[in-house]
Amino acid sequence: MKSLIRRNYEKQPIADYPDYKSSSLRAPKNKNIYIPSSISEISGPKFDKNIIGKLDNDLTLNYSHNNKIPIGQKIIVHGKIVDQYYKPIEGALIEIWQANASGKYLHPNDQSNVPIDPNFCGSGRYITSSDGSYEFRTIQPGAYPYPNRGIEWRPMHIHFSIFGKSFGQRLITQMYFQGDPLIKLCPMINSIPNEKAKKSLISSLDLSLSETDKLLAYKFNIILRGYNQTFFENRKEGL
């Protein structure tokens, strides 16, 4: 088995970015230490499509009570996972999580006074097909305020986790929505120094699929490595 690739910190967000206030509190003060990977990080698990339920990738129904639809604009998020040569990655487990249409997470740490949607949990999963494709049906998440330099707003976004063939092969990122004016104002996004890396996180409106399914659709292709790779928060130990 090959060891995992050592992290390249030059491609990471700026750890201590004053405009993103809490990053200064969390950023390490000492020099990073590299710990080589062991068997526990580079072996298992093997993901099988049998672990996926019929509604796991349909967030409009997988937490529904009595077939009630969640509040908000229904959307499709789809795309492919490929390597730097655009070769499809089959069998990768994708997990997503997000806020509801009002910008509220179904999580105890979200103490905002925005109401929880009783028919929406905001999480789903999918295993990529032979052509590397995936698809989720969900609700367009709302933007939400958070305390930073006073009150600032996070753009609409969906969190993505992508597992490969080992525990250490996990990449995490966020998908943003084309045309959202809050993207350029977000200190978290602006902590990424490379403009091309920022653009790799923005999905594109896909009107062809929108017209077919009577839903809004967004395409978000994920490139795992190479010059055109998608930006990942925990790059570079992963796939």
MOLINCOR-V342436 format. One record per residue. RES is the residue in one letter. PHI is phi in whole degrees, 0 to 359 (none if undefined). PSI is psi as a letter, one per 40 degrees, with the letter a starting at -180 (none if undefined). BURIAL is # if it has 16 or more other ideal C-beta (glycine too) atoms within 10 Angstrom, else .. Layout:
# MOLINCOR-V342436
<<RES & PHI & PSI & BURIAL> <RES & PHI & PSI & BURIAL>>
This chain:
# MOLINCOR-V342436
<<M & none & i & .> <K & 274 & i & .> <S & 290 & i & .> <L & 288 & i & #> <I & 287 & h & .> <R & 295 & h & .> <R & 296 & h & .> <N & 259 & h & .> <Y & 288 & e & .> <E & 292 & e & .> <K & 261 & e & .> <Q & 270 & i & #> <P & 300 & i & #> <I & 293 & h & .> <A & 298 & d & .> <D & 250 & g & .> <Y & 244 & g & #> <P & 307 & d & .> <D & 294 & d & .> <Y & 260 & g & #> <K & 304 & d & .> <S & 289 & e & .> <S & 295 & d & #> <S & 293 & d & .> <L & 282 & d & .> <R & 264 & e & .> <A & 296 & h & .> <P & 295 & i & .> <K & 264 & d & .> <N & 257 & i & .> <K & 295 & i & .> <N & 295 & i & .> <I & 246 & h & .> <Y & 269 & h & .> <I & 248 & h & .> <P & 301 & i & .> <S & 287 & i & #> <S & 242 & a & .> <I & 303 & d & .> <S & 295 & d & .> <E & 271 & d & #> <I & 252 & e & #> <S & 230 & i & .> <G & 58 & i & .> <P & 275 & i & .> <K & 256 & h & .> <F & 269 & h & #> <D & 238 & i & .> <K & 296 & e & .> <N & 291 & e & .> <I & 279 & e & .> <I & 267 & h & .> <G & 280 & i & .> <K & 298 & d & .> <L & 251 & e & .> <D & 299 & d & #> <N & 260 & e & #> <D & 244 & g & #> <L & 286 & e & #> <T & 281 & e & #> <L & 232 & d & #> <N & 287 & e & #> <Y & 230 & e & #> <S & 289 & i & #> <H & 252 & h & .> <N & 57 & f & .> <N & 62 & f & .> <K & 278 & h & .> <I & 272 & h & .> <P & 299 & i & #> <I & 284 & h & .> <G & 126 & i & #> <Q & 285 & h & .> <K & 286 & h & #> <I & 223 & i & #> <I & 248 & h & #> <V & 243 & h & #> <H & 215 & i & #> <G & 167 & a & #> <K & 227 & i & #> <I & 255 & h & #> <V & 223 & i & #> <D & 269 & a & .> <Q & 291 & e & .> <Y & 261 & e & .> <Y & 64 & f & .> <K & 280 & h & .> <P & 294 & i & .> <I & 256 & h & #> <E & 267 & i & .> <G & 80 & e & #> <A & 275 & h & #> <L & 275 & h & #> <I & 255 & h & #> <E & 241 & h & #> <I & 235 & i & #> <W & 211 & i & #> <Q & 198 & i & #> <A & 279 & i & #> <N & 280 & a & #> <A & 296 & d & #> <S & 263 & e & #> <G & 84 & f & #> <K & 247 & h & #> <Y & 269 & i & #> <L & 276 & g & #> <H & 209 & h & .> <P & 299 & d & .> <N & 283 & e & .> <D & 274 & g & .> <Q & 261 & e & .> <S & 294 & i & .> <N & 273 & e & .> <V & 285 & h & #> <P & 290 & i & .> <I & 283 & i & .> <D & 273 & h & #> <P & 294 & e & .> <N & 248 & e & #> <F & 215 & h & #> <C & 262 & d & #> <G & 78 & f & #> <S & 219 & i & #> <G & 199 & i & #> <R & 207 & i & #> <Y & 200 & i & #> <I & 252 & h & #> <T & 298 & i & #> <S & 281 & a & .> <S & 299 & d & .> <D & 266 & e & .> <G & 80 & e & #> <S & 275 & i & #> <Y & 215 & i & #> <E & 203 & h & .> <F & 233 & i & #> <R & 252 & h & #> <T & 205 & a & #> <I & 248 & h & #> <Q & 298 & h & #> <P & 289 & i & #> <G & 272 & i & #> <A & 288 & i & #> <Y & 212 & i & #> <P & 278 & i & .> <Y & 212 & i & .> <P & 285 & h & .> <N & 219 & b & #> <R & 266 & g & .> <G & 88 & b & .> <I & 251 & h & .> <E & 232 & i & #> <W & 242 & h & .> <R & 278 & h & #> <P & 295 & i & #> <M & 301 & h & #> <H & 202 & i & #> <I & 233 & h & #> <H & 277 & h & #> <F & 239 & h & #> <S & 238 & h & #> <I & 236 & h & #> <F & 260 & h & #> <G & 264 & b & #> <K & 254 & e & #> <S & 209 & i & #> <F & 297 & d & .> <G & 282 & e & #> <Q & 269 & g & #> <R & 231 & h & #> <L & 246 & i & #> <I & 232 & h & .> <T & 207 & a & #> <Q & 229 & i & #> <M & 254 & h & #> <Y & 251 & i & #> <F & 250 & h & #> <Q & 307 & h & .> <G & 88 & e & .> <D & 287 & h & #> <P & 292 & e & .> <L & 284 & e & #> <I & 301 & d & #> <K & 291 & e & .> <L & 263 & e & .> <C & 279 & h & #> <P & 297 & d & #> <M & 297 & d & #> <I & 291 & d & #> <N & 288 & e & #> <S & 286 & e & #> <I & 276 & h & #> <P & 286 & d & .> <N & 265 & h & .> <E & 294 & d & .> <K & 295 & d & .> <A & 296 & d & #> <K & 299 & d & #> <K & 295 & d & .> <S & 293 & e & #> <L & 264 & e & #> <I & 257 & h & #> <S & 286 & i & #> <S & 247 & i & .> <L & 296 & h & .> <D & 245 & g & #> <L & 290 & d & .> <S & 297 & d & .> <L & 284 & d & #> <S & 299 & d & .> <E & 292 & d & .> <T & 292 & d & .> <D & 257 & e & .> <K & 60 & f & .> <L & 228 & i & .> <L & 288 & i & #> <A & 228 & i & #> <Y & 230 & h & #> <K & 258 & h & #> <F & 222 & g & #> <N & 279 & i & #> <I & 241 & h & #> <I & 254 & h & #> <L & 281 & d & #> <R & 203 & i & #> <G & 91 & a & .> <Y & 299 & d & .> <N & 262 & e & .> <Q & 299 & i & #> <T & 291 & i & #> <F & 284 & h & #> <F & 236 & i & #> <E & 295 & d & #> <N & 246 & f & .> <R & 303 & h & #> <K & 224 & f & #> <E & 286 & e & #> <G & 277 & a & #> <L & 302 & none & #>>
